[in-house]
């Protein structure tokens, strides 16, 4: 099978030993409901929507606890933020229904929600102030750098364990590496690796705020930290090389031109009404076993209710990821005509927060295919009914593998 295998990325040895402890003590680990409960306690978030204005007013007083310089904050180690969390699908069948899909496997959108919550809690663990139960920081997801899966199926009746820690720190941002494992025959085996980038802001989520520096302790940790630095530089390079800012490279121009030439209608016809039909830029034909890109779209709409809010009373990033993934999956499913399996999640940028009450418009587009693989881009925007303005909030990229070979997707326009 072309389905790629993955191995656990090397963790610091202390963490690796913890990972291999299999089931020992897993019943004592916190579960996902405890993760969310802890987050509410750390921030002082309200459990009732009607109380949220007062809760946010109370947060303003925490401004005095913010550090004026990063140097004033105590450095932390990778193991200081290390967390293990259990998702007891096997031992607590009553929670299984929420995670179950129609194919009797786990809904990947729910996993995205859990990873998002865990990533935020890991960052709060890294930045925790002694003797201070509430954090002055508003920690939010900036982007999902990468999620790689090494299992096609996530079983709905076996316990899942999430592990993770802060792997790199800038001045106001933190990279978090997380791993998901599932229990089989008494051992936890790897299912996915995820890299998220979180940013810290002031109590009102208006300005950047400093976070504790990270000090690697071993050569392995040095390597992980350096990789985080490289990831940051890669993201900067990628954003400056955007086609909205820079012209395509010579190689890219050739690819685009080849696609264009392959779709030209070269059939010439005799005179009809005194006019000879010649090859033209406008006259295009679809190659065999292909689909025009403009015909490989699905759209969705979501009304953002208070139920989906995060601890800062904006729409929860995990919910946005789940909805985008579900539309991406449906787009791949309708395009390929068979069940698609998620292989990789890349480039989820959170460009602006989504307010409760917004109309969220999602647009799924097949943008690349190769053999059994389908890449789907999901564009998410909010529509403000008062101003009638549309604003992009997120762009998602999902790579799926289909059970059968899929038609080639072909762009019709330069865009």
DADAKA-V997037 format. One record per residue. RES is the residue in one small letter. NEAR is the number of other C-alpha atoms within 12 Angstrom. Layout:
BEGIN
RES:NEAR
RES:NEAR
END
This chain:
BEGIN
x:10
x:16
x:23
x:18
x:18
x:21
x:19
x:27
x:28
x:24
x:34
x:30
x:19
x:21
x:32
x:23
x:13
x:24
x:35
x:24
x:19
x:26
x:28
x:16
x:16
x:29
x:20
x:14
x:23
x:25
x:30
x:31
x:20
x:21
x:31
x:30
x:22
x:26
x:36
x:30
x:21
x:33
x:38
x:35
x:33
x:27
x:24
x:18
x:22
x:14
x:16
x:25
x:20
x:18
x:26
x:27
x:18
x:20
x:30
x:25
x:20
x:26
x:24
x:14
x:26
x:34
x:27
x:17
x:17
x:22
x:14
x:15
x:23
x:21
x:24
x:27
x:29
x:40
x:30
x:28
x:35
x:34
x:36
x:39
x:38
x:37
x:43
x:32
x:28
x:23
x:20
x:19
x:17
x:15
x:22
x:25
x:19
x:21
x:32
x:24
x:19
x:12
x:16
x:16
x:25
x:33
x:30
x:42
x:32
x:33
x:38
x:38
x:32
x:38
x:45
x:44
x:41
x:50
x:49
x:48
x:45
x:43
x:48
x:42
x:36
x:42
x:44
x:30
x:23
x:13
x:8
x:18
x:21
x:30
x:41
x:35
x:49
x:45
x:46
x:48
x:42
x:33
x:38
x:42
x:32
x:31
x:35
x:33
x:34
x:29
x:28
x:30
x:27
x:35
x:28
x:34
x:26
x:31
x:36
x:43
x:45
x:44
x:45
x:44
x:47
x:49
x:48
x:41
x:40
x:30
x:26
x:32
x:39
x:47
x:48
x:50
x:47
x:49
x:45
x:41
x:38
x:37
x:32
x:21
x:11
x:15
x:20
x:28
x:30
x:33
x:37
x:40
x:38
x:42
x:43
x:47
x:42
x:43
x:36
x:37
x:29
x:32
x:34
x:31
x:27
x:19
x:17
x:27
x:34
x:32
x:43
x:38
x:31
x:38
x:26
x:26
x:21
x:18
x:15
x:21
x:29
x:22
x:20
x:32
x:33
x:22
x:23
x:30
x:22
x:16
x:28
x:25
x:15
x:16
x:23
x:13
x:14
x:16
x:16
x:14
x:15
x:14
x:15
x:11
x:11
x:13
x:13
x:18
x:13
x:10
x:11
x:15
x:15
x:13
x:17
x:21
x:20
x:15
x:25
x:25
x:24
x:21
x:29
x:22
x:20
x:18
x:15
x:15
x:14
x:11
x:10
x:10
x:8
x:8
x:10
x:13
x:17
x:18
x:17
x:17
x:16
x:16
x:19
x:23
x:24
x:25
x:21
x:13
x:15
x:28
x:26
x:28
x:29
x:21
x:21
x:35
x:29
x:29
x:26
x:26
x:22
x:27
x:24
x:29
x:21
x:26
x:19
x:27
x:29
x:39
x:40
x:39
x:37
x:31
x:35
x:33
x:46
x:36
x:32
x:45
x:43
x:32
x:38
x:44
x:45
x:33
x:35
x:44
x:43
x:33
x:38
x:44
x:34
x:25
x:41
x:35
x:20
x:21
x:27
x:34
x:38
x:42
x:35
x:37
x:39
x:31
x:32
x:38
x:32
x:31
x:23
x:24
x:31
x:38
x:28
x:25
x:22
x:30
x:28
x:34
x:31
x:37
x:34
x:39
x:41
x:44
x:35
x:30
x:33
x:23
x:22
x:31
x:35
x:43
x:41
x:45
x:37
x:44
x:40
x:41
x:33
x:35
x:25
x:21
x:14
x:11
x:9
x:11
x:13
x:20
x:25
x:25
x:32
x:33
x:34
x:43
x:39
x:46
x:37
x:45
x:37
x:33
x:23
x:22
x:23
x:30
x:29
x:28
x:34
x:35
x:32
x:29
x:16
x:16
x:12
END
